Amino acid sequence: MKNAKPLPKYLVQRYHGWKATSYAENSGWYRRLASDGQRPRAMVISCCDSRVHVTSIFGADQGEFFIHRNIANLVPPYEPDGDHHGTSAAVEYAVSVLGVVHLIVLGHSQCGGIQGCIDMCKGRAPELEAKESFVGRWMDILRPKFDQVADIEDEAEQINQLEKHAVITSLENLMTFPFVSEAVAEGELSLHGLWTDIGEGGLQCFDPAKEKFIQV
């Protein structure tokens, strides 16, 4: 491919540093992962945002989490239409092949995707309304929930609440997947909704009985 460029030097240097330290100290574990395959107990669906560091939050090592990232940690509803569905494929693989026992949706504060959804709903983002906008069409998954926060005057609180609605929407949509709902019904899989505050390091968990997020 003619447009490909050499890897930036700082990444090359970081790789060699990792290979000489972290890998060298744990090479047996890496070789075991390679030969035995992965057996993660949990899948985490989180945002692409570079500030959300899933493995750091939970102190996880390689092989512990099957992680899928997308804009605003959204899960679309089950649509077996033969089209391309990256998130749905990841969920299918985690549940049906890897047999994870926990499926976690992790939302976060100051989410750019959520801000874009609000801007779109308020008519401030015509570029996201365009048919060819991948981000705009992806955020259509959450758009119906804007009505539930539309009357909140403080925009920071409005964004915060819609971020949490994104987590709940994903949990609801996960249950439209037959293999997910069946695994949940049989007690083989549990769903969890989390929201993390990037600046404060806080973590909240959705309590379906109380219908609100509770500090962990």
Backbone bond lengths (Angstrom), bond angles and torsions (degrees), N, CA, C in turn:
res aa  C-N    CA-C-N  psi(-1)  N-CA   C-N-CA  omega(-1)  CA-C   N-CA-C  phi
1 M - - - 1.465 - - 1.528 108.86 -
2 K 1.311 117.39 118.92 1.459 122.59 -171.64 1.526 112.93 -65.38
3 N 1.328 118.45 -29.50 1.457 120.48 -175.43 1.526 113.67 -84.12
4 A 1.327 117.95 -5.39 1.461 120.82 -179.44 1.528 110.49 -68.83
5 K 1.319 115.85 141.58 1.461 122.08 -179.31 1.527 109.81 -117.17
6 P 1.329 117.80 158.55 1.467 120.43 174.86 1.527 110.11 -62.36
7 L 1.311 116.65 151.79 1.454 121.39 178.39 1.524 109.52 -62.96
8 P 1.353 118.52 136.33 1.477 120.49 179.18 1.527 111.15 -54.50
9 K 1.321 116.20 144.50 1.460 121.41 -174.89 1.526 112.32 -60.70
10 Y 1.343 117.12 -36.31 1.457 118.05 -177.15 1.525 111.01 -66.07
11 L 1.347 117.20 -30.51 1.466 119.95 177.23 1.524 110.50 -73.77
12 V 1.307 116.34 -37.72 1.464 120.20 176.35 1.524 109.93 -61.26
13 Q 1.334 116.44 -44.86 1.463 120.60 179.92 1.527 111.35 -63.07
14 R 1.339 115.92 -42.07 1.464 119.47 179.09 1.527 111.12 -65.10
15 Y 1.333 116.50 -38.11 1.465 119.12 177.84 1.518 110.89 -60.35
16 H 1.337 116.70 -48.54 1.463 120.14 -178.41 1.532 111.08 -63.33
17 G 1.337 116.12 -34.17 1.456 119.57 176.77 1.519 111.39 -65.58
18 W 1.338 116.35 -42.62 1.468 121.45 177.82 1.527 111.06 -64.30
19 K 1.340 116.62 -43.67 1.468 121.01 -177.87 1.531 110.90 -63.58
20 A 1.329 115.80 -34.95 1.463 119.92 -176.78 1.527 112.57 -82.19
21 T 1.340 117.57 -18.28 1.468 119.87 -176.78 1.534 111.60 -116.59
22 S 1.313 117.07 -79.61 1.472 120.92 -174.70 1.522 112.31 -58.31
23 Y 1.332 116.39 -46.46 1.469 118.30 -179.86 1.524 111.17 -67.24
24 A 1.323 116.80 -45.90 1.465 120.56 -177.58 1.527 111.55 -59.37
25 E 1.338 115.66 -36.29 1.461 120.22 -178.73 1.526 112.86 -77.05
26 N 1.329 117.07 -20.19 1.467 120.73 -176.29 1.522 112.57 -129.36
27 S 1.314 116.74 28.23 1.468 120.33 -174.09 1.524 112.35 -60.81
28 G 1.324 117.73 -34.26 1.462 120.17 178.61 1.516 112.23 -62.02
29 W 1.339 115.52 -40.59 1.465 120.63 178.94 1.527 110.67 -66.03
30 Y 1.312 117.60 -42.43 1.465 120.98 179.08 1.533 110.54 -62.98
31 R 1.325 116.44 -41.59 1.462 119.77 -179.72 1.532 110.64 -66.66
32 R 1.324 115.96 -35.32 1.462 119.59 177.85 1.530 110.94 -66.77
33 L 1.343 116.55 -41.63 1.470 119.91 176.42 1.523 110.82 -60.14
34 A 1.324 115.59 -40.24 1.465 120.05 -178.46 1.526 111.58 -67.56
35 S 1.324 117.26 -40.87 1.464 120.44 -175.86 1.527 112.95 -82.53
36 D 1.336 117.23 -36.82 1.467 120.69 -175.86 1.521 113.63 -91.90
37 G 1.325 117.66 -15.89 1.462 120.09 -177.92 1.511 111.39 85.82
38 Q 1.326 115.79 173.46 1.457 120.36 -177.81 1.527 111.94 -91.28
39 R 1.326 115.03 144.57 1.461 121.58 176.27 1.529 109.75 -138.33
40 P 1.316 117.01 59.78 1.470 118.95 -178.66 1.525 111.34 -68.73
41 R 1.314 116.16 142.28 1.465 120.20 177.31 1.518 111.86 -83.77
42 A 1.329 116.48 -21.79 1.467 119.63 -174.26 1.517 111.61 -135.80
43 M 1.316 115.10 147.98 1.461 122.23 168.93 1.522 107.25 -107.97
44 V 1.329 116.93 137.67 1.456 121.78 176.38 1.520 108.43 -120.47
45 I 1.328 115.68 125.40 1.467 121.72 174.39 1.522 106.21 -104.89
46 S 1.315 116.56 112.11 1.461 120.42 -176.94 1.522 110.25 -129.08
47 C 1.328 114.72 175.35 1.464 120.67 -179.63 1.527 110.30 -78.05
48 C 1.319 116.15 156.37 1.463 121.53 176.07 1.526 112.35 -69.26
49 D 1.327 117.19 -15.71 1.462 122.72 -175.92 1.532 110.70 -47.17
50 S 1.325 116.56 126.29 1.465 121.30 -176.04 1.518 112.92 -65.84
51 R 1.336 117.11 -15.02 1.472 120.24 -179.45 1.524 112.36 -83.09
52 V 1.328 116.90 -11.39 1.462 120.73 179.54 1.523 108.28 -93.47
53 H 1.327 116.24 105.88 1.462 121.97 -175.12 1.525 108.08 -109.74
54 V 1.308 115.29 87.98 1.470 121.09 -172.16 1.517 113.02 -56.79
55 T 1.324 117.19 -48.50 1.466 119.46 -176.10 1.526 112.03 -66.68
56 S 1.327 117.42 -31.98 1.465 120.06 178.35 1.522 111.07 -69.95
57 I 1.330 116.55 -42.04 1.466 121.16 -178.64 1.521 111.09 -56.57
58 F 1.332 116.49 -40.42 1.455 120.66 -176.12 1.535 113.43 -104.95
59 G 1.326 116.60 5.80 1.455 119.74 179.66 1.517 112.74 58.91
60 A 1.333 115.83 39.55 1.471 120.55 -174.22 1.526 112.04 -89.77
61 D 1.314 115.22 148.03 1.458 122.05 175.21 1.529 110.15 -99.67
62 Q 1.334 115.84 173.47 1.456 120.60 176.46 1.523 109.47 -57.96
63 G 1.325 115.24 138.82 1.453 120.11 176.88 1.514 114.86 91.70
64 E 1.343 118.48 -8.01 1.468 120.49 -176.98 1.528 113.38 -85.56
65 F 1.330 116.59 -38.73 1.465 121.06 -176.65 1.521 111.42 -118.33
66 F 1.326 115.30 138.57 1.465 121.09 167.33 1.521 103.98 -96.39
67 I 1.333 117.13 111.72 1.466 121.38 -170.47 1.520 111.84 -111.00
68 H 1.329 115.10 131.61 1.456 121.05 173.60 1.523 107.66 -124.81
69 R 1.333 115.81 130.79 1.467 120.28 -178.48 1.515 109.77 -120.80
70 N 1.320 115.64 139.39 1.455 120.71 173.51 1.528 109.09 -151.45
71 I 1.316 117.60 178.50 1.456 121.12 -179.99 1.523 110.16 -65.56
72 A 1.334 116.02 120.45 1.469 124.14 174.75 1.527 113.99 64.87
73 N 1.340 116.82 24.26 1.480 122.24 175.65 1.530 113.27 45.65
74 L 1.328 115.79 45.50 1.464 120.69 -177.69 1.528 112.08 -96.33
75 V 1.322 114.89 144.49 1.463 122.04 171.85 1.519 107.06 -114.72
76 P 1.324 118.79 123.31 1.466 120.67 177.59 1.521 109.93 -75.23
77 P 1.313 118.09 163.26 1.470 119.28 175.15 1.524 110.83 -68.57
78 Y 1.301 116.08 161.97 1.467 123.24 179.53 1.525 109.73 -63.35
79 E 1.332 116.70 118.06 1.462 122.32 -179.37 1.530 109.99 -137.87
80 P 1.317 118.51 85.65 1.470 121.44 -179.90 1.523 111.65 -79.36
81 D 1.351 115.69 67.26 1.461 120.93 -173.85 1.528 113.02 -103.55
82 G 1.337 117.32 6.93 1.455 119.93 178.98 1.514 114.08 79.98
83 D 1.343 117.61 5.75 1.464 121.29 -179.71 1.532 109.60 -89.74
84 H 1.328 116.36 -175.51 1.456 121.02 179.99 1.525 109.68 -86.26
85 H 1.325 117.20 122.37 1.458 121.66 -178.20 1.527 109.42 -136.90
86 G 1.338 116.15 88.66 1.453 120.48 -175.75 1.517 113.78 -63.97
87 T 1.327 116.95 -46.09 1.458 120.30 -179.04 1.521 110.70 -66.04
88 S 1.312 117.03 -43.88 1.468 120.67 179.41 1.517 111.18 -63.11
89 A 1.330 116.59 -37.39 1.463 120.35 178.34 1.522 110.76 -65.28
90 A 1.331 116.57 -39.91 1.462 120.55 179.07 1.526 110.98 -64.64
91 V 1.337 116.52 -41.65 1.467 120.86 178.51 1.526 110.05 -63.99
92 E 1.333 116.61 -44.28 1.457 120.64 179.79 1.525 111.06 -59.94
93 Y 1.318 116.62 -44.97 1.460 120.28 -178.23 1.528 111.08 -65.28
94 A 1.332 115.97 -42.74 1.461 120.12 -178.28 1.520 111.94 -63.63
95 V 1.327 116.36 -43.62 1.463 120.72 -175.09 1.524 111.88 -82.26
96 S 1.327 116.28 -47.97 1.462 120.37 -172.57 1.524 114.71 -83.85
97 V 1.333 117.73 -28.08 1.463 120.71 -177.50 1.531 111.40 -105.37
98 L 1.325 116.90 -51.87 1.459 120.01 -177.53 1.529 112.48 -79.54
99 G 1.323 116.34 -24.84 1.459 120.13 179.33 1.518 113.84 66.66
100 V 1.336 117.41 41.03 1.464 119.57 177.80 1.527 109.33 -60.53
101 V 1.311 116.02 150.43 1.469 119.61 -179.03 1.525 112.49 -104.57
102 H 1.337 115.90 -11.03 1.465 120.43 176.38 1.524 108.67 -131.33
103 L 1.312 116.72 136.13 1.463 121.98 176.46 1.524 106.90 -124.61
104 I 1.314 115.44 114.10 1.466 122.14 -172.66 1.525 110.78 -112.18
105 V 1.344 116.16 130.36 1.462 121.53 172.03 1.522 106.29 -105.81
106 L 1.324 116.51 121.65 1.462 121.70 -175.57 1.522 110.93 -115.04
107 G 1.333 116.38 109.45 1.460 121.68 174.52 1.524 109.83 -94.02
108 H 1.328 117.01 175.72 1.470 119.42 -177.81 1.516 112.30 -155.66
109 S 1.332 115.69 164.52 1.462 122.25 179.28 1.520 111.21 -75.36
110 Q 1.333 115.45 161.07 1.474 122.84 178.66 1.528 112.63 50.72
111 C 1.326 116.57 43.63 1.459 120.97 -178.41 1.529 110.62 -79.11
112 G 1.317 116.44 121.21 1.460 120.83 -179.14 1.511 113.22 -65.34
113 G 1.332 117.08 -33.54 1.461 120.19 177.97 1.513 111.63 -65.01
114 I 1.332 116.39 -40.81 1.459 120.90 178.50 1.519 110.38 -66.80
115 Q 1.329 116.51 -41.15 1.465 119.89 176.49 1.523 110.03 -59.55
116 G 1.336 116.60 -41.28 1.457 120.43 178.41 1.512 111.93 -63.16
117 C 1.326 116.78 -38.66 1.466 120.79 179.08 1.522 110.24 -63.94
118 I 1.330 116.83 -43.26 1.466 120.79 178.10 1.517 110.93 -64.18
119 D 1.331 116.91 -44.14 1.466 120.33 178.46 1.524 110.63 -60.67
120 M 1.322 116.32 -40.05 1.459 120.85 179.47 1.530 110.26 -65.26
121 C 1.315 116.17 -45.06 1.461 120.56 -178.45 1.526 112.28 -66.80
122 K 1.343 116.41 -26.26 1.467 120.98 179.55 1.527 112.19 -93.76
123 G 1.329 117.17 5.27 1.457 120.91 177.42 1.510 114.08 76.07
124 R 1.339 117.10 20.42 1.462 120.65 -177.26 1.520 112.71 -100.87
125 A 1.333 117.32 2.10 1.473 119.65 -175.98 1.524 110.51 -136.39
126 P 1.341 117.48 70.64 1.462 119.71 -179.89 1.519 113.41 -59.34
127 E 1.345 116.73 -27.14 1.469 119.55 179.51 1.525 111.13 -66.08
128 L 1.327 117.16 -29.05 1.463 120.11 178.17 1.532 111.76 -80.42
129 E 1.313 116.18 -19.83 1.460 120.44 178.07 1.528 111.52 -76.43
130 A 1.328 116.07 -19.92 1.464 120.29 -177.55 1.529 110.58 -61.50
131 K 1.317 115.51 140.74 1.461 121.40 -177.84 1.517 112.28 -56.99
132 E 1.336 116.49 -33.57 1.455 120.40 -175.60 1.536 113.33 -85.40
133 S 1.330 117.92 3.19 1.463 120.44 178.70 1.524 110.00 -80.40
134 F 1.303 117.01 110.83 1.465 120.82 178.30 1.528 110.90 -64.33
135 V 1.344 116.37 -40.65 1.460 119.85 -179.95 1.526 110.61 -65.25
136 G 1.326 115.94 -45.62 1.462 119.54 -179.60 1.512 112.98 -59.83
137 R 1.335 116.29 -45.19 1.469 119.05 -178.91 1.526 111.14 -69.59
138 W 1.325 116.55 -31.12 1.469 119.41 176.35 1.526 110.53 -67.54
139 M 1.335 115.99 -41.24 1.462 119.60 -178.94 1.531 112.28 -72.58
140 D 1.334 117.53 -10.77 1.465 120.13 172.85 1.526 111.30 -60.14
141 I 1.343 116.97 -22.23 1.461 120.96 177.26 1.524 110.11 -59.32
142 L 1.326 115.66 -38.09 1.470 121.38 -176.31 1.522 112.98 -94.39
143 R 1.297 117.40 -18.62 1.471 121.78 -171.08 1.528 114.41 -50.41
144 P 1.330 120.32 -39.91 1.466 119.10 -179.69 1.527 113.77 -60.89
145 K 1.323 118.06 -23.06 1.469 120.85 -178.79 1.524 112.59 -80.13
146 F 1.332 117.20 -8.43 1.469 118.74 179.79 1.522 111.05 -61.37
147 D 1.316 117.46 -32.27 1.463 120.55 -179.92 1.528 111.50 -57.25
148 Q 1.328 117.11 -28.24 1.461 120.52 -177.53 1.527 113.08 -78.69
149 V 1.332 116.95 -12.08 1.469 120.17 178.54 1.524 111.81 -122.21
150 A 1.312 117.07 0.56 1.470 121.46 -173.56 1.528 113.21 -59.44
151 D 1.329 117.60 -29.81 1.461 120.77 -176.51 1.521 113.74 -88.21
152 I 1.327 117.98 -1.25 1.467 120.72 177.90 1.525 108.61 -76.70
153 E 1.330 117.33 117.53 1.464 121.62 -174.52 1.522 112.91 -75.15
154 D 1.314 117.03 -38.81 1.463 120.40 179.56 1.529 108.84 -75.07
155 E 1.336 116.92 114.47 1.464 119.10 -173.50 1.525 113.10 -67.36
156 A 1.334 117.46 -32.02 1.460 119.48 177.69 1.525 109.98 -62.31
157 E 1.335 116.38 -41.99 1.460 120.38 178.35 1.528 110.52 -70.73
158 Q 1.319 116.55 -34.24 1.461 120.94 177.84 1.527 110.46 -62.46
159 I 1.325 116.13 -44.61 1.465 120.72 178.03 1.527 110.11 -63.58
160 N 1.337 115.43 -44.77 1.457 120.50 -179.97 1.527 111.34 -56.85
161 Q 1.322 116.47 -45.25 1.460 120.43 -178.35 1.524 111.83 -69.34
162 L 1.342 117.40 -36.93 1.462 119.21 179.51 1.533 110.63 -71.29
163 E 1.340 116.92 -31.53 1.463 119.84 174.32 1.528 110.52 -58.60
164 K 1.314 115.52 -40.17 1.463 120.16 -179.50 1.530 111.20 -75.38
165 H 1.319 116.55 -32.59 1.466 119.47 174.36 1.528 110.66 -64.87
166 A 1.338 116.61 -30.98 1.467 120.11 177.64 1.527 110.16 -63.14
167 V 1.320 116.83 -39.97 1.464 121.17 177.95 1.523 110.10 -64.80
168 I 1.331 116.21 -46.67 1.466 120.47 -178.68 1.529 110.78 -64.87
169 T 1.324 116.77 -40.33 1.470 121.04 177.91 1.520 110.62 -59.67
170 S 1.326 116.66 -42.25 1.462 120.37 179.49 1.527 111.07 -65.32
171 L 1.327 116.95 -39.99 1.468 120.13 177.12 1.522 110.64 -62.84
172 E 1.329 116.31 -42.37 1.467 120.62 178.40 1.521 110.96 -62.93
173 N 1.331 116.02 -44.24 1.465 119.74 -178.89 1.524 112.40 -68.66
174 L 1.324 117.07 -31.90 1.470 119.67 176.72 1.521 110.95 -59.26
175 M 1.308 116.30 -36.22 1.464 119.87 -178.19 1.521 113.08 -73.63
176 T 1.339 118.15 -6.27 1.467 120.68 174.58 1.527 111.42 -83.60
177 F 1.352 116.73 -11.46 1.462 120.98 177.12 1.527 107.99 -82.09
178 P 1.323 118.93 119.87 1.470 120.66 -176.68 1.526 113.78 -54.77
179 F 1.331 117.20 -42.60 1.466 119.53 -177.97 1.525 112.03 -70.30
180 V 1.329 117.67 -23.53 1.463 120.65 175.07 1.522 110.53 -77.82
181 S 1.339 116.48 -50.56 1.473 120.15 -178.30 1.528 111.21 -61.81
182 E 1.334 116.76 -36.45 1.471 120.10 178.78 1.532 111.05 -67.14
183 A 1.329 116.65 -42.77 1.464 120.53 179.83 1.527 110.90 -65.67
184 V 1.332 116.50 -37.46 1.468 120.34 177.35 1.528 110.07 -66.12
185 A 1.328 116.60 -45.14 1.469 121.33 -179.19 1.521 111.88 -61.89
186 E 1.320 116.77 -33.58 1.467 121.56 -178.61 1.530 112.72 -87.31
187 G 1.327 116.50 1.53 1.452 120.26 178.72 1.509 114.58 75.66
188 E 1.319 116.81 15.95 1.461 121.15 -178.68 1.527 112.94 -93.41
189 L 1.332 116.74 -11.57 1.457 121.57 -176.31 1.523 109.35 -145.24
190 S 1.328 116.03 138.44 1.462 120.53 174.35 1.523 109.47 -122.98
191 L 1.330 116.09 143.18 1.461 122.26 -179.89 1.528 109.66 -104.52
192 H 1.320 115.82 142.58 1.461 120.89 -178.30 1.528 109.35 -138.35
193 G 1.332 116.51 135.11 1.453 121.67 176.51 1.518 110.32 -112.34
194 L 1.332 117.29 123.18 1.457 122.12 -178.69 1.526 110.56 -125.29
195 W 1.329 115.14 154.97 1.467 121.55 174.63 1.516 107.52 -139.38
196 T 1.334 116.90 130.60 1.460 120.50 -178.47 1.523 111.27 -116.50
197 D 1.322 115.86 140.15 1.459 123.31 175.46 1.521 107.18 -91.18
198 I 1.314 117.70 111.63 1.465 122.12 -174.79 1.520 111.72 -60.78
199 G 1.338 116.78 -46.60 1.458 120.30 -175.30 1.512 113.97 -70.85
200 E 1.324 116.84 -37.67 1.464 121.39 -175.53 1.527 113.40 -96.26
201 G 1.312 116.83 -13.50 1.460 119.28 -178.42 1.517 113.37 74.22
202 G 1.323 116.63 17.71 1.463 120.63 -179.34 1.520 111.90 -80.11
203 L 1.318 115.63 156.72 1.461 121.30 178.36 1.525 108.81 -137.94
204 Q 1.326 116.19 126.55 1.459 122.16 178.98 1.521 109.75 -119.29
205 C 1.325 115.23 146.40 1.466 121.83 -178.99 1.517 109.04 -119.43
206 F 1.315 117.13 135.73 1.463 121.18 -179.92 1.522 110.04 -74.30
207 D 1.338 115.48 126.33 1.458 122.40 177.05 1.519 107.82 -103.17
208 P 1.335 118.89 105.24 1.471 120.64 -176.73 1.524 112.95 -64.15
209 A 1.314 117.96 -27.86 1.466 120.47 179.63 1.525 110.74 -68.70
210 K 1.345 116.06 -39.86 1.464 120.86 -179.78 1.522 111.99 -93.77
211 E 1.331 116.12 -8.63 1.465 123.30 -179.06 1.525 112.21 54.84
212 K 1.329 115.84 42.54 1.450 120.13 176.21 1.525 109.71 -156.22
213 F 1.337 115.03 166.36 1.450 120.95 179.76 1.529 109.66 -88.85
214 I 1.332 115.65 134.15 1.459 122.73 -178.37 1.518 109.36 -116.77
215 Q 1.341 116.69 138.54 1.455 120.90 178.33 1.525 110.83 -61.81
216 V 1.325 115.41 132.81 1.471 120.17 179.31 1.530 109.70 -77.80
